[in-house]
Amino acid sequence: MPDRSFLTWPFFEDHHRELAAALDAWAQRNLAAVDHSDTDAACRDLVAMLGQGGWLRHSGAQAGESLDVRSLCLIRETLARYDGLADFSFAMQGLGTGAISLFGNAEQQADWLPKTRSGAAISAFALTEPQSGSDVANSTMTAQADGNGFVLNGRKTWISNGGIADVYTVFARTGEAPGAKGLSAFVVPADTPGLKVEARLEVMAPHPLATLHFDGVKLPGSALLGERGKGFAIAMSVLDVFRSTVAAAALGFARRALDEAMERVSTRHVQGAPLADLQLVQGHIADMAVDVDASALLIYRAAWAKDSGAARVTREAAMAKLFATDHAQQVIDKAVQLHGGDGVRHGETVERLYREIRALRIYEGASDVQRVVIARQTLGGR
């Protein structure tokens, strides 16, 4: 049984504990049977299942509601512990329409949030470009004014759900000012003429990823999200909310790795005694447990702060993502080591976790970018 004692921490309310217990029971019943042989089909099935289960209602806030970041983190942690692709499917429904939840007008919210929250539509967040990576202010994709509308030209890459999404939140340069101040956000249905999937990207832990080409994509003025020139601020606000949830997914992977390691060292015998009797093995388990708890403290501090009304949790979220993803990698590596040769056997749980964790140290702000963010926030507060 995974450790659930953290749910007694003062970060949580009763409804969070009830949510965690209900989702854990649902995941046990439903996720073991998911067929992963076709990644696109698995993601479509998982979105539908999560919608039918009612879990996607947490992924986007309707008018008058607010996003509960602690709930988002608990859901991602729990799903990641069972199935990385289930976590991915949930997360992208939230990130993909996060800007609509936070900044969309009533019409935009009415058009898309009921669909994405029910699992009837799949969403994606199109921010990264081939030449800019984490340097969002250096984006070059353009959105030129055309009467009352806009024409989009350029490319986005490493777009999660690229190729299977029904709607993209897209960031493009409208040119109000250089750098960060000249970007705007748009809601772009996937069937808009001129939007093409240029390439599918294969990675070591299979996910639907693509490079998108926007070739003269014409949008009405109603596709604009928020105000012109505020796209960078919108993107950063969305990431401020969802960056903590990336850390929570890493925590879910780490908890599963710790559980697998404890099972292994308790049942595997060397010279007539369990591996768990060896002091060196006990040292590894202790280090793993400390990393898991320290990650959880940072994650749920950031989530609690946001839910408690903090305008921005940039520093707290960056700390959570940096520590949780980097240390989950270490926890999983120890779990692989404790499994010996079985740890690198394809199909073993720890082998899958080893492949899945690596990307979390890159996307939504790589670890070194988080260090820059933390340093600037810390120095700026002196």
N, C-alpha and C positions, 0 to 999 in steps of 0.2 A: 504493500500500500504506500502511495506517495505521501510525503509529509504534508499535512493540511493545517498544521499548527499556526502557520503565518496568518491564517484568516482571522485569528483572534487579535491581531495587532490593531491598534486604534485607527489605522488608516481606513478601515472598512466599517460599513454599516450592515445591518441584518440582511438587507436585500442583496448585497454583494455576496454574502455567504450562501444565501439561498440560490443565487445565480450559479455560483461555482459548483455547488452540489448537483444542481439539476443538469448542468452541461456535462459534468463528469459522467453522470449516469447515462445521458443521451449518447455521448461519445463511445462509451463502452458497448452500447447496443448497436450502434450504426456504422462506426468507422472501420471496423475490422474487415468488413466485406467489400470495401471500395476497391474496384479494379483499377490499378495504376498503369496498365500496359499501354493505354493511349492517354497521354497527359491531357490533351485538349478535352477529350470526352470525360475524363475524370474530374476536371475542373468544372465543366458544365454540370455534371451530376452533383458534385459537392455544393455548388452554389444553389442548385434546386433543393437539395436536402437541407441545407442550412436555412433556406427561406421557409421551407415547409415546417421545419422545427421551431421557427420563430426567432432564431438567433440573429438573423440579419436585421431585425428591427433596431438592434443596438448600433448598427454600422452607420446610420445617418439620421440626423435629427430633423423632424418635420417642424413646421412653423410653430413657435411657442415652446419647443423643446430645446434641450441642450444636450450635447454629447457628454456622456459620463465616461471619463477616461479610465477610471478604475475598472468599470465594467469591460471596456474594450481590452484592457490589459489582462484581466482575468480570463476573458474568452480566448485571447490569443495564446496565453500561457497554457491553458487547458487543451486547446486544439493542437498546439505544437507538440505537446507531450504525447498525443496519440497519433497524429498524422500531419506531417509538414505541409502537405498539399491542401489539407483542410484549413490549416491556419492561413496559408497563402490565399485561398479562395475567399475566406472571410475578410482578410485584411484589405484586399484590393477592392472589395465592395465599399469599404469605408474610405480608403485613400482616394479611390477613383471619383467618389462623389463628395468628398470632404469639403471641397470648395463650394459645391452647391448647397450643402447643409449649412455652412457658415456664412456664405456671402451671396447665395443665389436669391433671386427675387421669387415672389410667390408663384409665378407661372413656371419658372424653371424647376422649383422644388416640386410642384404638382405634377410636372411632366415626367420627372425621373425618379424621385425618391421612393414613391410607392412601388415602382418596378424593381429598383435595386434592393429595396428592403424586403421584398417578397421573393426575390430570386428569379423574377421574370426577365430581368435584364442584367447583363454583366458590364461592369464599369472599369475604366482604366485612367491612369494619371500620366499624362504625356508631358514631361518636363525636360528630361535629359536629351542632349544633342551630341552628335559625334565629336565635335571639337571642344565642347565645354565641360562635359562631365559634371562634377560637383560645382563648377563655377557658373552658377545659374545666371549671374549678371552678364555673362559673356555670350548669352544666347543670341543667335543670328536669324532664326526663323522669323519671317515677317508676316504682319497682318496689316495690309494696306487698306485704308478707307476706300470704299466704293459706293458712292451714294449714301444710302442709309445702312449699308452693310460693310463687310470686310472680305478681302481675298487673302487666303493663307498660302504661303509658299515656303518650303523648307523641309527638313527632316528631323525626326525624333528617333532615338534609339534606346535600347535596353528597356523597352516599354512592357511592363508586366501586363499580361492579358492581351498583349498585342496580337491581333489576328482572331481573337474570339470575343472581344468586347463589343457591346452594342453602343456604347457611348464613351467618348474620351473627354477629359478635362485637359485642354491644351493651352500652353503658354507661348505667346509669340510677341515679337517686337512691334509695337505700334508707334514708337519713335517720339514720344513726348519729351524725352531727355536721354542722354547717353546712359549706358549701364543699367543698373537695377531699376531706375525710375522710368524706363521706357518700355516696360513689358505689360501686357494685359492678358487676361484669362478668358477662355471661350469654352462653351459647351458644343461639342462636335459629334453628332450621330455618326456611327461607323459607316452607314450607307451613303454619306454625303459624296457626291461626285468629285473626283479628283483625289480622294484619300485612298491610298493604296498601301498594302502590306508589301514592302520591298524585299524583306528577308526575315526568315525565322532564325532565331539564335538558339543554338544548342549549348547547354551548360551541364556541369557534372551532377547536379541535382535537378532533374527535369522540371521545368516550369514553362508555361507559354510566354515567350519573350519575342519581341519583334522590333525591326526598324520600320518606321512608317514614313511614307513620302507624301507630302501635301503639295499637290501640283495644281495651282489655281483653284483651291477649294473656296467656293463662294458661300458666305454665311450671312444671314440676316443680322440686323443690329441687335435683335433679341438674343443672339447667341453670346453676347458680351456678358461676362460674369463680373459683377461689381462695377467699379469705375475704370475708365481707361487710365493706363499708367500705373495701376495699383497691382499688377499681376505678381510682382516679386513679393510684395507684402502678403498677398493672398497665399502664395505658395509657401512662404515661411510660416505663416499662421497655421496652415494645414499640417506642415511637417512638425511644428511645435506640439501639436496634439498627437500625431501618429508616431513620432519618433520614439516616445516612451513605449509604444506597443511593439515596436521592433525588438526592443530590449526584453519585453515580456515574452515574445516568441523564443528568443534565445534562452530565456530562463526555463521555458517549457522543455526545450531540447536538453538543457543541462539537468533538469530534474529527472527526465527519463533516463539519461545516461547514468546518473547517480543510482537510480533504482536498479538499472540493469547491472551495474558494477557490484552493488551490494548482494544481489541475487547470485552473481557469479562467484564472488569470494566466499559466500556462505555455503555454496554447494560443491565447489571445486576443491578437491583434496590434493595436498602435496605431502608425501612422506607420512601419510596416515592422519593428517590434520587439515582442517579447512584453511584455505588461503587467508581467511579473515584473522587467523591466529598470529600471522606474521606481523611484526611491528611495522615493517616498511609498508605493507599493504594498509595497515591501519592509518599510517601517516598520509597515504594518498586519499583514503576515504575522508579523513579529517579536512584536508585541504579542499576537497571537492565540496564538502558540506559548508565550509566557510564561504567559498565563492558563491554558492547558491544563495545563502542567506544574505550576504552583502549585496548581491545583485537585486534580490527582492526588495531590500530596504531602499535602495536608490530608485528603483522603478516605481514603487508605490508611494514614495515621497513625492516624486515628480507628478504622478497621476493625482494624488490627493491635493497637491498645491494647485493644480489646474482646476480641479473640481471645486476647490474652495474659493475660487474667484480671482486667482492670479491672472493678470492680463497676459503675461508671457512667462514661460518656464524654460526659456532657451538654455540656460546654464544647467538646470536640473535635468532636463531631458537629454542633453548632450552627455552629461555624466552617466546617466543611466544607460544610454545606448553604448557608450564607449566601454564601460566596465562590464556590463552584462554580456555583450557580444564577444569581447576579447576573452573573458574568463569562462564563458560557456565553451569556447574553443578548447581551453585548457582542461576543463572538466571532461569533455568528450574524449580528448586525447588520452587522458588517464584511464577512462573506461575502456578504450580500445586496447591500451597496454595491458590492463588487468585481464582482458579476455584472451591474450596471447594470439595465436594464429587465427583463432575464430574471430578476432576483432576486425580482421581485414577480409574476411570471407564475404563475398557478395551476397546480400540478402539478410545478413545479420543486422539487428537493430542498431548496434553501435556503429557499424560501417555506414549505414544510411544516415545516421546523425552526423557522422564525420563529414560527409559530403554536403549535407544540408546547412550546417552552421556557417560554412565559410563565406557564403554570399552575404550574410547579415552584417558582416564587418565592412561591407562595401556599400550596399545600397542605402538610400536615404541619408547619405552623408557618411563617407568612409571614416574609419577610426582616426586617421590623422587629421581629417577635417574637424572632427569633434574636439580633438585636442586644441586646435586653433580657436574654435568657438569658446571652449571653456577658458582658455588663457585670456582671450579678449574680454570676455564677460567678467572674469576675476580681476584683471588689471583695470578695467573700466569702472569697477566698483570701489576702487581705492580713494 
